[in-house]
Amino acid sequence: MLTCITVMAFSVSVSATTKGTQKTFATPEDAVKGLVDALKADNTKELLAIFGQDLNR
């Protein structure tokens, strides 16, 4: 499960740099922490910042 989240978070980080509209993270670990924190808090605004408009797909 952690591997899946890490890959997803890394993908978000890479995708963010190509689209320029999503939140970026300094490290993959920071991305995982940001994602997990947003999911635990059910923070839709933060998830939208992380995933960008792709969140609504």
C-alpha positions as CSV (number, residue, x, y, z in Angstrom):
1,M,0.0,0.0,0.0
2,L,2.8,2.4,0.9
3,T,4.5,1.7,-2.4
4,C,1.3,2.5,-4.3
5,I,0.9,5.8,-2.4
6,T,4.5,6.7,-3.0
7,V,4.2,6.0,-6.7
8,M,1.0,8.0,-6.9
9,A,2.5,10.9,-4.9
10,F,5.6,10.9,-7.1
11,S,3.4,10.9,-10.2
12,V,1.6,13.9,-8.8
13,S,4.8,15.7,-8.2
14,V,6.1,15.0,-11.7
15,S,2.7,15.9,-13.2
16,A,2.6,19.1,-11.3
17,T,5.9,20.3,-12.8
18,T,4.6,19.6,-16.3
19,K,1.2,21.3,-15.9
20,G,2.2,24.1,-13.5
21,T,-1.2,24.2,-11.9
22,Q,-0.7,21.6,-9.1
23,K,1.1,21.8,-5.8
24,T,4.7,20.6,-5.9
25,F,6.8,18.9,-3.2
26,A,10.5,19.0,-2.5
27,T,10.7,15.2,-2.1
28,P,8.5,12.2,-2.8
29,E,8.3,11.7,1.0
30,D,6.9,15.2,1.4
31,A,4.3,14.4,-1.4
32,V,3.2,11.2,0.4
33,K,2.9,13.1,3.7
34,G,0.9,15.9,2.1
35,L,-1.4,13.4,0.4
36,V,-1.9,11.3,3.5
37,D,-2.6,14.3,5.6
38,A,-5.1,15.7,3.1
39,L,-6.9,12.3,2.9
40,K,-7.0,11.9,6.7
41,A,-8.4,15.4,7.2
42,D,-10.8,14.9,4.2
43,N,-9.4,18.2,3.0
44,T,-10.9,18.6,-0.5
45,K,-9.1,22.0,-1.0
46,E,-5.7,20.4,-0.4
47,L,-6.5,17.4,-2.6
48,L,-7.5,19.8,-5.3
49,A,-4.2,21.7,-4.8
50,I,-2.3,18.4,-5.1
51,F,-4.1,16.9,-8.0
52,G,-5.3,20.0,-9.8
53,Q,-8.4,19.8,-11.9
54,D,-7.8,16.1,-12.5
55,L,-9.3,15.5,-9.1
56,N,-12.7,16.1,-10.5
57,R,-12.4,13.5,-13.3
